[in-house]
Amino acid sequence: MERIEGLKWLGTAFILSGILMTNLNVYPLNIFLHGAGVVFWSIAGYITQDKPVLANFGLQIPLFAIGFSKVFFGL
């Protein structure tokens, strides 16, 4: 259980850092940090079978994929 809590706290730190970078207009670092936090929270939700967490963070992954494709491929 301690590992799950660690994943959640690490994910939270990444998400808050990404939000800060967005407010400071630091692009594309903001989407990488926030995206990493979303992945950590999605993993924690999957392991604990927490459906609301999976719905929230899991559905954000495709949205960040769009941002990553814009950064890497200009799409």
Phi and psi in radians as a Rosetta constraint file:
Dihedral C 1 N 2 CA 2 C 2 CIRCULARHARMONIC -1.126 0.35
Dihedral N 2 CA 2 C 2 N 3 CIRCULARHARMONIC -0.602 0.35
Dihedral C 2 N 3 CA 3 C 3 CIRCULARHARMONIC -1.153 0.35
Dihedral N 3 CA 3 C 3 N 4 CIRCULARHARMONIC -0.662 0.35
Dihedral C 3 N 4 CA 4 C 4 CIRCULARHARMONIC -1.107 0.35
Dihedral N 4 CA 4 C 4 N 5 CIRCULARHARMONIC -0.787 0.35
Dihedral C 4 N 5 CA 5 C 5 CIRCULARHARMONIC -1.070 0.35
Dihedral N 5 CA 5 C 5 N 6 CIRCULARHARMONIC -0.685 0.35
Dihedral C 5 N 6 CA 6 C 6 CIRCULARHARMONIC -1.089 0.35
Dihedral N 6 CA 6 C 6 N 7 CIRCULARHARMONIC -0.745 0.35
Dihedral C 6 N 7 CA 7 C 7 CIRCULARHARMONIC -1.046 0.35
Dihedral N 7 CA 7 C 7 N 8 CIRCULARHARMONIC -0.758 0.35
Dihedral C 7 N 8 CA 8 C 8 CIRCULARHARMONIC -1.132 0.35
Dihedral N 8 CA 8 C 8 N 9 CIRCULARHARMONIC -0.768 0.35
Dihedral C 8 N 9 CA 9 C 9 CIRCULARHARMONIC -1.191 0.35
Dihedral N 9 CA 9 C 9 N 10 CIRCULARHARMONIC -0.686 0.35
Dihedral C 9 N 10 CA 10 C 10 CIRCULARHARMONIC -1.135 0.35
Dihedral N 10 CA 10 C 10 N 11 CIRCULARHARMONIC -0.758 0.35
Dihedral C 10 N 11 CA 11 C 11 CIRCULARHARMONIC -1.057 0.35
Dihedral N 11 CA 11 C 11 N 12 CIRCULARHARMONIC -0.726 0.35
Dihedral C 11 N 12 CA 12 C 12 CIRCULARHARMONIC -1.090 0.35
Dihedral N 12 CA 12 C 12 N 13 CIRCULARHARMONIC -0.747 0.35
Dihedral C 12 N 13 CA 13 C 13 CIRCULARHARMONIC -1.080 0.35
Dihedral N 13 CA 13 C 13 N 14 CIRCULARHARMONIC -0.732 0.35
Dihedral C 13 N 14 CA 14 C 14 CIRCULARHARMONIC -1.143 0.35
Dihedral N 14 CA 14 C 14 N 15 CIRCULARHARMONIC -0.759 0.35
Dihedral C 14 N 15 CA 15 C 15 CIRCULARHARMONIC -1.120 0.35
Dihedral N 15 CA 15 C 15 N 16 CIRCULARHARMONIC -0.803 0.35
Dihedral C 15 N 16 CA 16 C 16 CIRCULARHARMONIC -1.139 0.35
Dihedral N 16 CA 16 C 16 N 17 CIRCULARHARMONIC -0.632 0.35
Dihedral C 16 N 17 CA 17 C 17 CIRCULARHARMONIC -1.141 0.35
Dihedral N 17 CA 17 C 17 N 18 CIRCULARHARMONIC -0.694 0.35
Dihedral C 17 N 18 CA 18 C 18 CIRCULARHARMONIC -1.115 0.35
Dihedral N 18 CA 18 C 18 N 19 CIRCULARHARMONIC -0.699 0.35
Dihedral C 18 N 19 CA 19 C 19 CIRCULARHARMONIC -1.126 0.35
Dihedral N 19 CA 19 C 19 N 20 CIRCULARHARMONIC -0.737 0.35
Dihedral C 19 N 20 CA 20 C 20 CIRCULARHARMONIC -1.050 0.35
Dihedral N 20 CA 20 C 20 N 21 CIRCULARHARMONIC -0.788 0.35
Dihedral C 20 N 21 CA 21 C 21 CIRCULARHARMONIC -1.104 0.35
Dihedral N 21 CA 21 C 21 N 22 CIRCULARHARMONIC -0.590 0.35
Dihedral C 21 N 22 CA 22 C 22 CIRCULARHARMONIC -1.128 0.35
Dihedral N 22 CA 22 C 22 N 23 CIRCULARHARMONIC -0.774 0.35
Dihedral C 22 N 23 CA 23 C 23 CIRCULARHARMONIC -1.167 0.35
Dihedral N 23 CA 23 C 23 N 24 CIRCULARHARMONIC -0.479 0.35
Dihedral C 23 N 24 CA 24 C 24 CIRCULARHARMONIC -1.590 0.35
Dihedral N 24 CA 24 C 24 N 25 CIRCULARHARMONIC 0.029 0.35
Dihedral C 24 N 25 CA 25 C 25 CIRCULARHARMONIC 1.041 0.35
Dihedral N 25 CA 25 C 25 N 26 CIRCULARHARMONIC 0.770 0.35
Dihedral C 25 N 26 CA 26 C 26 CIRCULARHARMONIC -1.768 0.35
Dihedral N 26 CA 26 C 26 N 27 CIRCULARHARMONIC 1.644 0.35
Dihedral C 26 N 27 CA 27 C 27 CIRCULARHARMONIC -1.938 0.35
Dihedral N 27 CA 27 C 27 N 28 CIRCULARHARMONIC 2.399 0.35
Dihedral C 27 N 28 CA 28 C 28 CIRCULARHARMONIC -1.679 0.35
Dihedral N 28 CA 28 C 28 N 29 CIRCULARHARMONIC 0.147 0.35
Dihedral C 28 N 29 CA 29 C 29 CIRCULARHARMONIC -0.969 0.35
Dihedral N 29 CA 29 C 29 N 30 CIRCULARHARMONIC -0.602 0.35
Dihedral C 29 N 30 CA 30 C 30 CIRCULARHARMONIC -1.029 0.35
Dihedral N 30 CA 30 C 30 N 31 CIRCULARHARMONIC -0.744 0.35
Dihedral C 30 N 31 CA 31 C 31 CIRCULARHARMONIC -1.305 0.35
Dihedral N 31 CA 31 C 31 N 32 CIRCULARHARMONIC -0.489 0.35
Dihedral C 31 N 32 CA 32 C 32 CIRCULARHARMONIC -1.224 0.35
Dihedral N 32 CA 32 C 32 N 33 CIRCULARHARMONIC -0.764 0.35
Dihedral C 32 N 33 CA 33 C 33 CIRCULARHARMONIC -1.172 0.35
Dihedral N 33 CA 33 C 33 N 34 CIRCULARHARMONIC -0.874 0.35
Dihedral C 33 N 34 CA 34 C 34 CIRCULARHARMONIC -1.101 0.35
Dihedral N 34 CA 34 C 34 N 35 CIRCULARHARMONIC -0.704 0.35
Dihedral C 34 N 35 CA 35 C 35 CIRCULARHARMONIC -1.084 0.35
Dihedral N 35 CA 35 C 35 N 36 CIRCULARHARMONIC -0.691 0.35
Dihedral C 35 N 36 CA 36 C 36 CIRCULARHARMONIC -1.105 0.35
Dihedral N 36 CA 36 C 36 N 37 CIRCULARHARMONIC -0.716 0.35
Dihedral C 36 N 37 CA 37 C 37 CIRCULARHARMONIC -1.093 0.35
Dihedral N 37 CA 37 C 37 N 38 CIRCULARHARMONIC -0.685 0.35
Dihedral C 37 N 38 CA 38 C 38 CIRCULARHARMONIC -1.098 0.35
Dihedral N 38 CA 38 C 38 N 39 CIRCULARHARMONIC -0.712 0.35
Dihedral C 38 N 39 CA 39 C 39 CIRCULARHARMONIC -1.123 0.35
Dihedral N 39 CA 39 C 39 N 40 CIRCULARHARMONIC -0.775 0.35
Dihedral C 39 N 40 CA 40 C 40 CIRCULARHARMONIC -1.062 0.35
Dihedral N 40 CA 40 C 40 N 41 CIRCULARHARMONIC -0.773 0.35
Dihedral C 40 N 41 CA 41 C 41 CIRCULARHARMONIC -1.176 0.35
Dihedral N 41 CA 41 C 41 N 42 CIRCULARHARMONIC -0.626 0.35
Dihedral C 41 N 42 CA 42 C 42 CIRCULARHARMONIC -1.130 0.35
Dihedral N 42 CA 42 C 42 N 43 CIRCULARHARMONIC -0.731 0.35
Dihedral C 42 N 43 CA 43 C 43 CIRCULARHARMONIC -1.083 0.35
Dihedral N 43 CA 43 C 43 N 44 CIRCULARHARMONIC -0.793 0.35
Dihedral C 43 N 44 CA 44 C 44 CIRCULARHARMONIC -1.074 0.35
Dihedral N 44 CA 44 C 44 N 45 CIRCULARHARMONIC -0.722 0.35
Dihedral C 44 N 45 CA 45 C 45 CIRCULARHARMONIC -1.130 0.35
Dihedral N 45 CA 45 C 45 N 46 CIRCULARHARMONIC -0.657 0.35
Dihedral C 45 N 46 CA 46 C 46 CIRCULARHARMONIC -1.161 0.35
Dihedral N 46 CA 46 C 46 N 47 CIRCULARHARMONIC -0.805 0.35
Dihedral C 46 N 47 CA 47 C 47 CIRCULARHARMONIC -1.103 0.35
Dihedral N 47 CA 47 C 47 N 48 CIRCULARHARMONIC -0.718 0.35
Dihedral C 47 N 48 CA 48 C 48 CIRCULARHARMONIC -1.550 0.35
Dihedral N 48 CA 48 C 48 N 49 CIRCULARHARMONIC -0.020 0.35
Dihedral C 48 N 49 CA 49 C 49 CIRCULARHARMONIC 0.975 0.35
Dihedral N 49 CA 49 C 49 N 50 CIRCULARHARMONIC 0.735 0.35
Dihedral C 49 N 50 CA 50 C 50 CIRCULARHARMONIC -1.610 0.35
Dihedral N 50 CA 50 C 50 N 51 CIRCULARHARMONIC 1.711 0.35
Dihedral C 50 N 51 CA 51 C 51 CIRCULARHARMONIC -1.108 0.35
Dihedral N 51 CA 51 C 51 N 52 CIRCULARHARMONIC -0.696 0.35
Dihedral C 51 N 52 CA 52 C 52 CIRCULARHARMONIC -1.111 0.35
Dihedral N 52 CA 52 C 52 N 53 CIRCULARHARMONIC -0.658 0.35
Dihedral C 52 N 53 CA 53 C 53 CIRCULARHARMONIC -1.147 0.35
Dihedral N 53 CA 53 C 53 N 54 CIRCULARHARMONIC -0.762 0.35
Dihedral C 53 N 54 CA 54 C 54 CIRCULARHARMONIC -1.095 0.35
Dihedral N 54 CA 54 C 54 N 55 CIRCULARHARMONIC -0.700 0.35
Dihedral C 54 N 55 CA 55 C 55 CIRCULARHARMONIC -1.112 0.35
Dihedral N 55 CA 55 C 55 N 56 CIRCULARHARMONIC -0.743 0.35
Dihedral C 55 N 56 CA 56 C 56 CIRCULARHARMONIC -1.225 0.35
Dihedral N 56 CA 56 C 56 N 57 CIRCULARHARMONIC -1.031 0.35
Dihedral C 56 N 57 CA 57 C 57 CIRCULARHARMONIC -1.427 0.35
Dihedral N 57 CA 57 C 57 N 58 CIRCULARHARMONIC -0.630 0.35
Dihedral C 57 N 58 CA 58 C 58 CIRCULARHARMONIC -1.090 0.35
Dihedral N 58 CA 58 C 58 N 59 CIRCULARHARMONIC -0.651 0.35
Dihedral C 58 N 59 CA 59 C 59 CIRCULARHARMONIC -1.326 0.35
Dihedral N 59 CA 59 C 59 N 60 CIRCULARHARMONIC -0.225 0.35
Dihedral C 59 N 60 CA 60 C 60 CIRCULARHARMONIC -1.373 0.35
Dihedral N 60 CA 60 C 60 N 61 CIRCULARHARMONIC -0.399 0.35
Dihedral C 60 N 61 CA 61 C 61 CIRCULARHARMONIC -1.013 0.35
Dihedral N 61 CA 61 C 61 N 62 CIRCULARHARMONIC -0.826 0.35
Dihedral C 61 N 62 CA 62 C 62 CIRCULARHARMONIC -1.101 0.35
Dihedral N 62 CA 62 C 62 N 63 CIRCULARHARMONIC -0.550 0.35
Dihedral C 62 N 63 CA 63 C 63 CIRCULARHARMONIC -1.162 0.35
Dihedral N 63 CA 63 C 63 N 64 CIRCULARHARMONIC -0.700 0.35
Dihedral C 63 N 64 CA 64 C 64 CIRCULARHARMONIC -1.236 0.35
Dihedral N 64 CA 64 C 64 N 65 CIRCULARHARMONIC -0.537 0.35
Dihedral C 64 N 65 CA 65 C 65 CIRCULARHARMONIC -1.062 0.35
Dihedral N 65 CA 65 C 65 N 66 CIRCULARHARMONIC -0.632 0.35
Dihedral C 65 N 66 CA 66 C 66 CIRCULARHARMONIC -1.106 0.35
Dihedral N 66 CA 66 C 66 N 67 CIRCULARHARMONIC -0.769 0.35
Dihedral C 66 N 67 CA 67 C 67 CIRCULARHARMONIC -1.113 0.35
Dihedral N 67 CA 67 C 67 N 68 CIRCULARHARMONIC -0.705 0.35
Dihedral C 67 N 68 CA 68 C 68 CIRCULARHARMONIC -1.130 0.35
Dihedral N 68 CA 68 C 68 N 69 CIRCULARHARMONIC -0.691 0.35
Dihedral C 68 N 69 CA 69 C 69 CIRCULARHARMONIC -1.149 0.35
Dihedral N 69 CA 69 C 69 N 70 CIRCULARHARMONIC -0.587 0.35
Dihedral C 69 N 70 CA 70 C 70 CIRCULARHARMONIC -1.150 0.35
Dihedral N 70 CA 70 C 70 N 71 CIRCULARHARMONIC -0.741 0.35
Dihedral C 70 N 71 CA 71 C 71 CIRCULARHARMONIC -1.165 0.35
Dihedral N 71 CA 71 C 71 N 72 CIRCULARHARMONIC -0.828 0.35
Dihedral C 71 N 72 CA 72 C 72 CIRCULARHARMONIC -1.476 0.35
Dihedral N 72 CA 72 C 72 N 73 CIRCULARHARMONIC -0.568 0.35
Dihedral C 72 N 73 CA 73 C 73 CIRCULARHARMONIC -2.099 0.35
Dihedral N 73 CA 73 C 73 N 74 CIRCULARHARMONIC -0.057 0.35
Dihedral C 73 N 74 CA 74 C 74 CIRCULARHARMONIC 1.187 0.35
Dihedral N 74 CA 74 C 74 N 75 CIRCULARHARMONIC 0.397 0.35
